[in-house]
Amino acid sequence: MTLIEMQITLCDGSEKNASGNLRKWLKKLETAGIIEIERVDDGKLTSNGSYCYTLANDLGPKAPIVRARNGDVFDPNSNAVIKRPEQ
């Protein structure tokens, strides 16, 4: 799924800086190992391409919460903070 597809699905137009906030949230989820981000070439010479976001770890029906204070990712399904997987 791309960022634009997510915005169409999730946003209603009342959000301030929806794409920037969504992009930051997705980057935190990638860091926690919940999603994978892949750059996809769109075939246009002047474009940098786009990114495709894929679920890598299905935590359950409730969306993960990124805590503003320290950037931790909290899973409300298990009531636990998601630790970054060791690489």
N, C-alpha and C positions, 0 to 999 in steps of 0.2 A: 504494500500500500504506500502511496506517496503522501507527502505533506499536504498537497492540495486536496487529495481524496479524503484525508482525515479532517481537514478544515470543513469540507462540504458536509461531512457526516456529523461532526461534533459541534461546530460553531453556529451561533444564531445571528451574529453580526453585532451584538452588544459588547463583545469583548474588546479590550484595548490591547493592541499589539498581539493579536491572536497567533499569527505565524511565528513571531519571535518567542513567545511564551511556550508554544507547542514544541518548537525546535529545541529549546533548553530542556524541557521536560523529557523529550525523547532521548537527548544526549545523556541525561542522568540515568534513564532506564537502560541505555546501552552500557554505560559504565558498570551498572549493577548486574549485567548479564541477562536482563529480561528480554531485550530485543537485540536484533542485529541490524546494522545500517550498511547498505551496499550502494555504492555510486553506480549509476546506470547511465551509459552514453545514450543520448537521444538522437544522435546522427546529424545534428546541426553544427556547422563549422564555427559559429560564434557563441555556442552555448557551452557551459561547463557541465552540462548534463543535469540529472536530478538524482535524488536518493530514494531508495526503496527500503521500507521498514518492515521487518519480519519478526514475528513472535518467536522467541527462542525458549522461553520458560513461562508456561501458562500458570499463573498464580491463583486464578479463580475469578469469580464474577465481579469483585470489587476492584476498581482501578488503584494501582500503586500511588502513594502520596510522596512527593518530594518535599522534605522539610526545609523551609527557607533558612532557618537558623544555621544549620550545618551541612545541608545538602544530602543528608541521608535519605534513602528510599525506604519507606515504611509500607509493608504489606498488610492491609486491613483484614485480609482473609485468614492469615495465620497470626496476626498481632505481633509481628516480628520485623526487625530491621533487616533488610537484605544486604548481605555483605558481598563485596566485589569478589567474583571467583578468581582463584589463583591462576596465573598463566604460566 
